[in-house]
Amino acid sequence: MRRLSVVIPIYQVEQYLPKCLDSVLLPGREDYEILCVDDGSPDRSGAIAEEYAAQHPGLIRVIHRENGGLGAARNTGLEAAEGEFLLFLDSDDCLATRALEEMLEELREPCDILIFDYLCVGEDGRQLDYQTGCAREGSFLFDNYRQLLLELPSACNKLWRRSLFTDSGIRFPGRLWFEDLATCPRLYLRAETIRAVHKPWLRYLQRAGSITRAKNPSRNREIIDALQIVLKDYEEQGALDDFAQELEIMAVKHQLLASTVRVNLADPRSPLQRQLLEDLNGSFPDWRKNPYLSTLPAQHRLLLKLMDRRAYGAVHVLMRANDLVRRKRV
């Protein structure tokens, strides 16, 4: 069995794909593989992947499928994978120099999930931000660090033991906008040992056309579906009460501080803001008493107060000012 399978979904990324593939090439090594899943891309992305596969036979496989969304493409890759571990790499991102070699070396230590840091970079290559994948370092049990639910639920800054998916039947939702949030917390629950290293192996590209930056506020409604998938699973696994506070603050952060903010920046008058708040109030009526609220940054606490008062105009002014400050720093 190969040690690692790198799963790369491909859709309209002909401009970025060569750099992505170059970053995961280790010719001569037989302990890993690269699976490129062409999700019905209308540009030359699939052809580019085939060209790389022809140059590196036995290392790169290309799977062509009808368009089904990012989650479905990842599922196609993990089902075809031979590796003990999985790395989900978006095709407009890339790995740092020697990152893949270091990953394979780190996998000699036992774990089910390996979390790492990443750098946010612009299209000109400039470093914009350093993101820590996990506040902890070293090995830990999920039950002993439940705050992992408050960390970024990205599938791409982690190596996953493939059996977490195959044994549980968990898959990414096909066309749900928040497929990582709907999936990662469920896998944490099945992991025996989780490890975190402070190594910025991933280069996460910030580009105007990416999914996370797309100005389509109506799709933020899908955060409700993603959270319900997680809550239902925790209930079925008998873990809902044990992780109640962490799940509640996770919902607050994603439903209000993330999704509502995105909606507000696009349209401060959007009724979706109230809908997101009302849904949160229905699922977590006592969220205002959550002890984790006091640990949030002051600006986040202020935003929550303004949202709770439906002062969305003030939220818009605050976030616009924050955006201007951030742009000046960049």
N, C-alpha and C positions, 0 to 999 in steps of 0.2 A: 504493500500500500504506500502511495505517496504521502509525504508528510503534510503538504499544503496544496490546496487548489485556489487559484486566484480567479474569481468570477467577475467578469467585466461586462455589464449590460451596455449595449451600444445603440444609440439613437441620435441621428443628426449631429455627429461630433467629428466629422472628417477633419476639421481644423485642429482638434486637440488629440485625437486618437494616437497618432504616431508617438507623441511625447509620453503619453500614458503607457503604451506598450514598451517603449524603450526603457522605461523606468523599472519594468519587472522582468527584463531579460537577463538570465544567468545561463548562457549557453554551456552545455556540458554537464549540468546538474540534472539528475534524474529523480530528485526527491520532491519535486513540485511540478505543477502544470498550470497552464493558463487557459481558461475557458472564456471565449468571446461569444456573447449571446447577442446576435443581431436581431433586435426587436422590430423587424420590419422597417428599418431605416430607409428613407427615400433618397438619401444622398449616397456618397461613395464609401460610407463607413464600413459596410459589410465587405466591400471589395478590398479595402485597405487591410482589414483583418485577415482576409484570405491570402493576401500577398505576404503578410507576416507569417502566417501559418505555413506557407510554401517554403519560406526561408528557414523556418525552425520546425521541421517535422518532428512529431513526437513530443514537442513541448507545448505547442499552441493548437487548440481545437476551436473551430468556429461552428456555432449552431445558429441556423437561420430559422426564425419563427415569425408568425404574424404578430403585428403589434398588439401588445397586451398590457403595456405599462411597465414601470420599473420593477415593481414587486414581482410580477409574473415572470419577467426576464431573469430576475435573481433566482426564482424558484426553479426555472428551467436549468440554470447553471448548477445549482446545488444538487439537483436530482441526477445530473450527469457526472458530477464530480467524483473523483477517486481518492481525493486527499482526506487525511484524518482531520485536518482543520480547513476552515474556509476563510478567505479574505474577500470581502465584497468591495471592489474598487470601482467608483464611478468613472466613466470614460473621459470626462473632462478634467479629472484630477490625476495626480501621479504620486509616486513614492520618492522619497529623498534618496540621495546617493547611498548605496550599500544598505538601504533599509531592509530589503528582502533578505539579504544574507543575515542581518542581525535578527530578523524575525525568526528565521529557521533555527538560529542558534538559541534564541530565548525559548523556543518550543521544547527544548530538551528538559526544561523544568516542568513538572506536572501542573496542569491546570485545565479547565474547561473553557475559560474565556480569558483572553489576554488583551488588556486595554492599553492604548498608547496615546500620546499627544499628537497634535497636528498644527500646522501653520496655515493660516489663511493668506492667500497670495492674490494679487491682482493680475490682470491679463498681461501687464508689462513685466511680471515677475517680482514686483516689489512685495516684501513681507508686510502684511497689514495687521496681523494679530497672531498671538500665540495662544492656543487653547489647550488647557490641561484636560486630558481625557478622564481622569479620576483624581479626586483629592487625596486618596490613599495611594500608598506605594507598597509593592510586595504582594504577598498572598493573603487572602482573607475569605471568609465565608459570607455569603449574601446576608444571612441572618444576623451577622455581627456588624454589617455595614449597610443598613437599610437605606441610608442616605444616597446610595447609588441610584435610587429612583429619582433623585433630584438632579443628577448629573445629566449631561446631554445624551439622549437615547439614540446615538448614531450607530448604524450597523457598520460603518466604514472605518471607524478607528478602533476596531476590535478584530481579533482572530477568534473564530468560533469552532469548537469541536463539532464536527458534522453530526455526530450522534445526538446532539441536543435537538436538532431538527428531525432526524430520521426516527428516533425513539419516541418522540412526543407527537409527531405529525404536524408540528407548527410550521407554517409557511407564511411568507409575506402576503398581505392583501394585494390583489392585482392592481387595481386602479385607485386605491385610497391614497390621498395626498400625504398622509402621515403614516406611511407604512413602517417606518422605523419605530415610532412610538408605540404602534400597535403590536410590535413583535419583540423588541429587545427586553422590556420588563418581564415578559413571559419566559424568555430564555434564562434570565437571571435566576428565576425561581427553580429552574431545573439543574442549575450548575452546582457541582460539589465544591470546586475551588475556583476562585477568580483571582487573577494576578493583574497588577497595574505597574507599568514602567513609564517613567517620565522621559520618553524619547519621541521627538517629533518626526515620526516616520512618514506621515501623510502630508502632502501639499494639496490643500483644499482650495480650489479656484473659485473666486468670487466673480461671476460674470453676469451681465444684465439679463441674459436669456435663460438662466438656470431656473429650475423648478422652485427653489426656495426664495428667489427674488422676483418671481413672476407676480405682476399686479393683477391678480384675479381674486378679489376679496371674497367672492361667494364660496370659493372652495375651502375657506377656513371653517366653514360649517362642519367639514368632515372630521375636525378634531373631536367632535362629540362621538362619532362612530368609533374612532381609534381608541378613545379612552374607555368606551363601553366594552370593546373587545378585551381590553386588559382587565377591567373590573370583573367581567363575567368569568374569565379564566382563573383569577385569584379566588373568586368565590368557589368555583368548581374544585380547586385544589385545596380548599380549606384554609387559605392564607389571607382572606380578606380582612379579618379582624386584626391579625398580627401586624399587618402592614397598613392599617387604616390611616394613620396620620401621614405616612409618607405618600400613599396614593392620593390622599386629599390635597396635599400641597403640590404634588406633581400636577394634578388637574388644575389647580389655581395658576401655576406657572405657565402651563401650556395653553389653557383656555382663555386666560385673561392677559397675562403679561406677554404672551407671544401672539396668539391668534387675534385677540381683540386689538392689540396694537397694530398689527398688519392691516386689519380692516380699517381702523381709524386713520391711519396714514393715507390710505387710498380714498376713503370717503368718511369724514367725521360725522356725517349724518346717517350713515348706514344703520338700518334697524337690526342688522345682524349682531351688532354690539350688545344690544339689550337681550337678544335671544341667547347669546353665549352666556351672559350673566345669569339669566333666568334658568337656563339648563344647569349651570353649576349650582345655583341655589337649590334646585330640586334634587340633585344627586348628593350634594354635600351641604345641607342646611346650616351646619355649625362651622363652616370653614373659617369664619372670622375669629374663632377661638383656637385655631391650630397653633401650637407652640412654635412651629417652624417659622411662622410669620415674622417673629422678632429677629430672626437671623438673616432676613432678606435685606439687601441694600436699601438705604433710605429712599432713593428714587423709586424703587419698586413698591415700597410701602405707600408712598405718596400716590403713585399711579393707581394702586388698588383702592385707595380711599376715593379718588376722583371717579373711578369706574363705578364704585359702589353707589355713588351719589348721582350717577348718570351724567357727570360733567364731562362729556366727551369733547367739547370745544377746548376745555383746559388741557385735556389729555393730548389733543392734537398740537396745541401750542408748545407744550412741554417736549413732546417727541420731535417736533420740527427743530426746536432749539438744540436738542441733544444731537440730532443728525448733523446740524451745521457745525457743532463743536467737533464731532467725530471726523467730518470731512476736512476740517482745517488741520487736524492732527495727522491725517493721512497725507 
